[in-house]
């Protein structure tokens, strides 16, 4: 897990947003490589801890077994990560892809995470699409064809003054920051 610390004022200026103080938010980008970001604020600082859960099931030929392994791994990872200390959890809403199996898989991953949050007593659970979340932070989403994710990663890294290469972690950061918006 990587950790970044900024002055809240600096981030609010760079994104032209206002963030809640003394809050803890978890942002989750659901995918076969699921990114997460724990965002904490006090009166002066914003702390982001980022990571991802990656399960390589590509060599398993049977789709049902592959999905079952992925569901179990996500359940295990997020049962340990999600705690009642979170004021808000923001889960990425599914983007309807051309592949119905992918849409179903991502929907189920989100549902597993949502259920864990409910069991752990988290009251504020939000669903945001990646594009909704980026728009709320003023991130320009117009990109050259075929370079969308790469361009978004560059734009967010520029605002944060970081060099994060994993787009799942970048999306999780964007989701977590949305949970901190006033």
C-alpha positions as CSV (number, residue, x, y, z in Angstrom):
1,X,0.0,0.0,0.0
2,X,1.3,3.4,-1.0
3,X,0.7,6.5,1.2
4,X,0.6,10.2,0.1
5,X,0.1,13.3,2.3
6,X,-0.9,16.8,1.2
7,X,-2.1,20.0,2.7
8,X,-5.9,20.0,2.2
9,X,-5.7,23.6,1.0
10,X,-3.3,22.6,-1.8
11,X,-5.6,19.8,-3.1
12,X,-8.7,22.0,-2.8
13,X,-6.9,24.7,-5.0
14,X,-5.7,22.2,-7.6
15,X,-9.1,20.6,-8.0
16,X,-11.2,23.7,-7.2
17,X,-13.2,21.8,-4.7
18,X,-14.0,21.9,-0.9
19,X,-13.3,18.8,1.1
20,X,-14.8,17.6,4.4
21,X,-12.5,17.8,7.4
22,X,-12.1,15.0,10.0
23,X,-13.5,12.3,7.7
24,X,-12.4,8.9,6.5
25,X,-13.6,7.5,3.1
26,X,-12.9,4.4,1.2
27,X,-13.1,4.5,-2.6
28,X,-13.3,1.2,-4.6
29,X,-12.8,0.7,-8.3
30,X,-14.3,-2.7,-9.0
31,X,-12.4,-4.7,-11.6
32,X,-10.5,-8.0,-11.8
33,X,-7.7,-5.8,-10.4
34,X,-9.8,-3.9,-7.9
35,X,-8.2,-0.6,-6.8
36,X,-8.9,1.0,-3.4
37,X,-8.1,4.3,-1.7
38,X,-8.5,5.2,1.9
39,X,-8.8,8.9,2.2
40,X,-8.5,10.6,5.6
41,X,-8.6,14.2,6.5
42,X,-8.0,16.2,9.7
43,X,-8.1,20.0,9.9
44,X,-5.0,20.5,7.7
45,X,-4.0,17.3,5.9
46,X,-5.3,14.9,3.4
47,X,-3.8,11.4,3.5
48,X,-4.4,8.9,0.8
49,X,-3.4,5.2,1.1
50,X,-3.8,3.3,-2.1
51,X,-3.5,-0.3,-3.2
52,X,-5.2,-3.0,-5.2
53,X,-6.4,-6.5,-5.0
54,X,-5.3,-8.5,-8.1
55,X,-6.2,-12.1,-8.6
56,X,-4.8,-13.8,-11.6
57,X,-7.4,-16.3,-12.7
58,X,-6.6,-16.1,-16.4
59,X,-5.2,-19.6,-16.6
60,X,-8.4,-21.2,-15.3
61,X,-10.5,-22.2,-18.3
62,X,-13.8,-22.8,-16.6
63,X,-15.6,-19.4,-16.3
64,X,-17.7,-20.3,-13.3
65,X,-14.7,-21.5,-11.3
66,X,-12.7,-18.5,-12.4
67,X,-15.5,-16.1,-11.2
68,X,-16.0,-18.0,-8.0
69,X,-12.3,-17.7,-7.1
70,X,-12.4,-14.0,-7.9
71,X,-15.6,-13.4,-5.7
72,X,-14.0,-15.3,-2.8
73,X,-10.7,-13.3,-3.1
74,X,-12.6,-10.0,-3.2
75,X,-14.7,-11.1,-0.2
76,X,-11.7,-12.1,1.8
77,X,-9.7,-8.9,1.0
78,X,-12.5,-6.4,1.6
79,X,-13.8,-8.2,4.7
80,X,-10.4,-7.3,6.2
81,X,-10.2,-3.9,4.7
82,X,-13.6,-2.5,5.3
83,X,-14.2,-1.3,8.9
84,X,-16.8,0.8,10.7
85,X,-14.3,3.6,10.9
86,X,-15.3,4.7,7.4
87,X,-17.7,7.6,7.2
88,X,-18.4,6.9,3.6
89,X,-17.6,4.2,1.1
90,X,-17.8,5.0,-2.6
91,X,-18.1,2.1,-5.0
92,X,-17.7,2.4,-8.7
93,X,-20.9,1.9,-10.5
94,X,-20.7,-0.6,-13.4
95,X,-20.1,0.8,-16.9
96,X,-22.1,-1.2,-19.3
97,X,-19.6,-2.8,-21.6
98,X,-20.1,-4.7,-24.8
99,X,-19.3,-7.9,-22.9
100,X,-22.3,-9.0,-20.8
101,X,-20.1,-11.4,-18.8
102,X,-17.9,-8.5,-17.7
103,X,-20.9,-6.4,-16.7
104,X,-22.3,-9.2,-14.6
105,X,-18.9,-9.9,-13.0
106,X,-18.4,-6.2,-12.0
107,X,-21.9,-5.9,-10.8
108,X,-21.4,-8.9,-8.5
109,X,-18.1,-7.5,-7.2
110,X,-19.8,-4.3,-6.3
111,X,-22.6,-6.2,-4.6
112,X,-20.2,-8.2,-2.5
113,X,-18.4,-5.0,-1.4
114,X,-21.8,-3.3,-0.7
115,X,-22.9,-6.2,1.4
116,X,-19.7,-6.2,3.5
117,X,-20.3,-2.5,4.1
118,X,-23.8,-3.1,5.3
119,X,-22.7,-5.9,7.6
120,X,-20.0,-3.7,9.0
121,X,-22.5,-0.9,9.8
122,X,-21.4,1.7,7.3
123,X,-24.4,4.0,6.7
124,X,-23.2,6.2,3.9
125,X,-22.5,4.0,0.8
126,X,-22.4,5.8,-2.6
127,X,-22.3,4.5,-6.1
128,X,-20.6,6.6,-8.7
129,X,-19.6,5.9,-12.3
130,X,-16.0,6.8,-13.1
131,X,-17.1,9.5,-15.4
132,X,-19.5,11.0,-12.8
133,X,-16.7,11.0,-10.2
134,X,-14.2,12.6,-12.6
135,X,-16.6,15.3,-13.6
136,X,-17.3,16.2,-10.0
137,X,-13.6,16.9,-9.6
138,X,-13.4,18.9,-12.8
139,X,-11.3,16.4,-14.7
140,X,-11.6,16.9,-18.5
141,X,-12.7,13.6,-19.9
142,X,-12.2,14.4,-23.6
143,X,-9.4,12.2,-24.8
144,X,-7.7,11.1,-28.0
145,X,-9.4,7.9,-29.2
146,X,-7.8,4.8,-27.7
147,X,-5.9,6.8,-25.0
148,X,-8.7,7.5,-22.5
149,X,-7.4,5.7,-19.4
150,X,-3.8,6.8,-20.1
151,X,-4.8,10.4,-20.5
152,X,-7.0,10.4,-17.4
153,X,-4.1,8.9,-15.3
154,X,-1.7,11.7,-16.6
155,X,-4.3,14.4,-15.8
156,X,-4.9,13.2,-12.2
157,X,-1.2,12.6,-11.6
158,X,-0.5,16.2,-12.7
159,X,-3.0,17.6,-10.3
160,X,-1.8,15.4,-7.4
161,X,1.9,15.8,-8.4
162,X,2.4,12.0,-8.3
163,X,3.4,9.3,-10.7
164,X,0.8,6.6,-10.0
165,X,0.7,4.2,-13.0
166,X,-2.2,1.9,-12.0
167,X,-5.4,3.3,-13.4
168,X,-7.4,1.2,-10.9
169,X,-5.7,3.1,-8.1
170,X,-6.3,6.4,-9.9
171,X,-10.0,5.7,-10.2
172,X,-10.2,4.7,-6.5
173,X,-8.6,8.0,-5.6
174,X,-11.1,9.9,-7.7
175,X,-13.9,7.9,-6.0
176,X,-12.6,8.5,-2.5
177,X,-12.2,12.3,-3.1
178,X,-15.8,12.3,-4.2
179,X,-16.7,10.9,-0.8
180,X,-14.9,13.8,0.8
181,X,-16.7,16.5,-1.3
182,X,-18.6,19.0,0.8
